[in-house]
Amino acid sequence: MLSISQIKEIEGVEIMGFSKPDQIMAITVENGVKKTKYAPLQTIILGFEAGAFIALGYLLFIRVTATLTGNLEGLGSLIGASVFPIGLILTLLAGGELLTGNMMAVPLAKMANRISTGKVLYNWFLVTISNFLGAIFVAYFFGHLVGLTEVTPFLEKTISIADHKLEATFLQVFISGIGCNWLVASAVWLSYGANDMSGKILGIWFPTMAFVAIGFQHVVANMFVIPAAIFAGHFTWIEYIRNFIPVFLGNAVGGTIFIAMAYWHTYKKYMPVLTEAKVVKPMAKTGIR
């Protein structure tokens, strides 16, 4: 198999600032395989980082929107959504293993018969645990101990967000989770397709901003905001678990079926071309010393 850089340099393909969708699929397959080859400790560390990054993005959302009043209060969702993507940007560019992204990339590697189903499930398990540890760290130490989510008006905002997520029915949460990871996995897909950092940031920013502005439920984001409200004395861990299950399932469907499976069945016919060995031609001598 070719490396990601080689996939982008297949003979006859023009090198641009981005890859075409069929190329992105091949790149994503390679990334999915790579994710399952990390040692458990590497996955746990990177998962912790990603969980913390998403939590910090949500904390920023709360700190920015809770103080808005008047006409700006009506724009709170859009303003908050515009700053939240910092969490996914840090995860994908600085380094991190995020469950929602892995719900797309790792199953795609399985569809390409590069890994086993067991590796998919094991990766999801490790990343779920480590994402939770990172998110709960931010919720407890920054939100609770430092008080960033437990003083007025930030406490009221945190409780309001958590209450809205918890009051939805199982079916509503499940469908909301599908919508969320349809967009988040799209953001990851676009970031894999961009060849420079600015392109990756733009690819990540808008789909992520869209899911937050719409109000879809993200399993890792909820690992921060609901426990933050629990640490402040509101709601219970049983209520959190009841929310976690349908969000997890919805996110899994959104990433695995609506992105990975959809694009696999669309572009799999190109995989033999994208993965065939490239013949490297020697450079002609120019006489320049």
Summary of the structure (lengths in Angstrom):
residues: 289
radius of gyration: 20.4
end to end distance: 35.0
largest distance: 76.1
contacts: 1064
relative contact order: 0.17
helix: 75%
strand: 1%
